[in-house]
Amino acid sequence: MSNIDRNFHHLPIYVRFWNQLKKFPSGLAAGSKNPPTVSGPAASALVSAAFSCFLLMVNQHFCSIYKGWEKTVWTLGSWIPGSHNPDPIYGEIGSYSGKQTVMLIGWLVSWFILSKLWKNQQVPFSRIFFFLFTFLVAATVMNWHPLFPYLPLMPK
């Protein structure tokens, strides 16, 4: 055992952790022995995540307009702890649990569909950027309440 190895084990754990962490990027710089040849799998993951953000906002607006849909969505999300919490101190997250569940389902379904469609394809960066930009800007705009003054987005 070398002198460096003996001294390494006597260092505090946070120092050992930091020394190992500093070596992390060097392994990435070497590159992969089998780099991906197509961008389809990565594109499907990114675009489906952006689509789920857009779907969350669409669902938010539907829940604001249709109270029956909001109850259905809340029922769908009642598996999340805190969805129906009788304790007034902690409160409840309410129908937001269902909105997150719809977002999760939309993300997984869209990821599955896109991964099958783009499995062995080289998706151009311009297409990936277009979908990411469109879905994320649309979700942001839908979340910006001055653009939707006709929707009762806040509870009364």
ZAFIVEX-980488 format. One record per residue (C-alpha): residue in three letters; x, y, z. Coordinates in steps of 0.02 Angstrom, whole numbers, plus 32768, in hexadecimal, padded with zeros to 4 digits. Layout:
! residues N
residuo	c1	c2	c3
ALA	X	Y	Z;
...
This chain:
! residues 156
residuo	c1	c2	c3
MET	8000	8000	8000;
SER	804A	80A6	7FCC;
ASN	805D	813B	803F;
ILE	7FD3	8199	7FE1;
ASP	7F56	810B	7FF9;
ARG	7F7C	8100	80B2;
ASN	7F62	81BC	80C9;
PHE	7EC4	81BC	8060;
HIS	7E65	814D	80DB;
HIS	7E8F	81BF	816D;
LEU	7E40	8257	811B;
PRO	7D90	828D	814E;
ILE	7D07	8243	80E4;
TYR	7CD6	82EA	8096;
VAL	7D89	8304	805A;
ARG	7D8F	8255	800F;
PHE	7CE7	8274	7FBC;
TRP	7D20	831B	7F75;
ASN	7DC3	82D0	7F33;
GLN	7D62	8248	7ED9;
LEU	7CE4	82C6	7E97;
LYS	7D6F	832F	7E4B;
LYS	7DA1	829A	7DDF;
PHE	7CF1	8284	7D99;
PRO	7CF6	82ED	7CF9;
SER	7D98	82A0	7CBC;
GLY	7D3F	81FC	7C9A;
LEU	7CBE	8255	7C31;
ALA	7D43	82AD	7BCA;
ALA	7D86	8206	7B8D;
GLY	7CE1	81E4	7B34;
SER	7C7F	8146	7B1B;
LYS	7CC0	80AD	7AC2;
ASN	7C14	809B	7A71;
PRO	7BCC	814B	7A59;
PRO	7B17	8158	7A1F;
THR	7B01	8164	7964;
VAL	7A50	81AB	7965;
SER	79FF	8237	79C7;
GLY	794F	81EE	79CB;
PRO	7951	81A6	7A7C;
ALA	7995	8247	7AC8;
ALA	791E	82B2	7A60;
SER	7888	824B	7A98;
ALA	78B9	8262	7B4F;
LEU	78CF	831F	7B3E;
VAL	7835	8341	7AD5;
SER	77C5	82D4	7B41;
ALA	77FC	8334	7BDD;
ALA	77D3	83DA	7B8A;
PHE	772D	8394	7B4E;
SER	76FF	8360	7BFF;
CYS	771D	8413	7C3B;
PHE	76A7	8450	7BB4;
LEU	7628	83C9	7BE2;
LEU	762F	8400	7C99;
MET	75FB	84B0	7C69;
VAL	7571	8475	7BF3;
ASN	752F	8408	7C7F;
GLN	753A	849A	7CF9;
HIS	74CB	8502	7C87;
PHE	744E	8474	7C6E;
CYS	7444	845D	7D2B;
SER	7423	8517	7D40;
ILE	7396	8514	7CC1;
TYR	7345	846B	7CE3;
LYS	732E	8443	7D9C;
GLY	72F6	8392	7D73;
TRP	739B	8373	7D1B;
GLU	73F8	83BA	7DB1;
LYS	73A2	833C	7E24;
THR	73CE	82AF	7DAD;
VAL	7483	82E8	7DA5;
TRP	748A	82F7	7E63;
THR	744A	8245	7E74;
LEU	74CF	820C	7DFA;
GLY	7556	825C	7E67;
SER	7517	8221	7F0F;
TRP	75A3	81A1	7F15;
ILE	761C	822F	7F3D;
PRO	7632	824A	7FF9;
GLY	75E4	82EF	8030;
SER	7563	82F3	7FA7;
HIS	74D5	82E6	8025;
ASN	751B	831E	80CC;
PRO	749F	8349	8157;
ASP	7525	839C	81C2;
PRO	750E	845A	81B6;
ILE	75C2	847A	81E9;
TYR	760F	841F	8156;
GLY	757F	8439	80DD;
GLU	756A	83D8	803F;
ILE	75B1	83E7	7F91;
GLY	7505	83C9	7F49;
SER	74E8	83AF	7E91;
TYR	759D	83DC	7E6B;
SER	75C6	8327	7E94;
GLY	7557	82F0	7E04;
LYS	75A1	8372	7D90;
GLN	764E	832E	7DB5;
THR	760D	827E	7D97;
VAL	75C8	82B1	7CEC;
MET	7671	8302	7CC7;
LEU	76CC	8263	7CF9;
ILE	765B	81F5	7C8E;
GLY	766B	826D	7BFA;
TRP	7728	826E	7C0C;
LEU	7737	81B1	7C12;
VAL	76BC	8192	7B83;
SER	7709	8218	7B13;
TRP	77B8	81D8	7B3B;
PHE	7783	8127	7B0E;
ILE	7732	815E	7A6A;
LEU	77C1	81D1	7A35;
SER	7845	8150	7A64;
LYS	77EF	80D2	79F1;
LEU	77DF	8152	7964;
TRP	7891	8195	7972;
LYS	78E9	80F7	79AE;
ASN	7966	80E5	791F;
GLN	795A	8193	78D6;
GLN	79D0	8226	78D2;
VAL	795B	82B2	7909;
PRO	799B	835B	78CD;
PHE	79C9	83D7	7955;
SER	7956	8458	7906;
ARG	78BF	83E5	7920;
ILE	78EF	83C1	79D4;
PHE	7908	8479	79F7;
PHE	7863	84A6	79A3;
PHE	77FE	842D	7A0E;
LEU	785A	845B	7AAF;
PHE	7847	8515	7A8F;
THR	7790	8507	7A5A;
PHE	7756	849D	7AEC;
LEU	77B8	84FB	7B71;
VAL	7787	85A7	7B32;
ALA	76D1	8571	7B22;
ALA	76D3	852C	7BD4;
THR	7723	85CC	7C15;
VAL	76A7	863B	7BB9;
MET	7615	85D3	7BFA;
ASN	7659	85E8	7CAA;
TRP	7664	86A4	7C96;
HIS	75BA	86DC	7CD5;
PRO	75AF	8788	7C83;
LEU	759F	8731	7BDA;
PHE	750A	86CD	7C19;
PRO	749F	874B	7C7B;
TYR	73FE	86F4	7C49;
LEU	742A	8654	7CA6;
PRO	740A	864A	7D61;
LEU	74B5	8603	7D8E;
MET	74AE	862F	7E45;
PRO	7430	85DE	7EBB;
LYS	73A6	864F	7EF7;
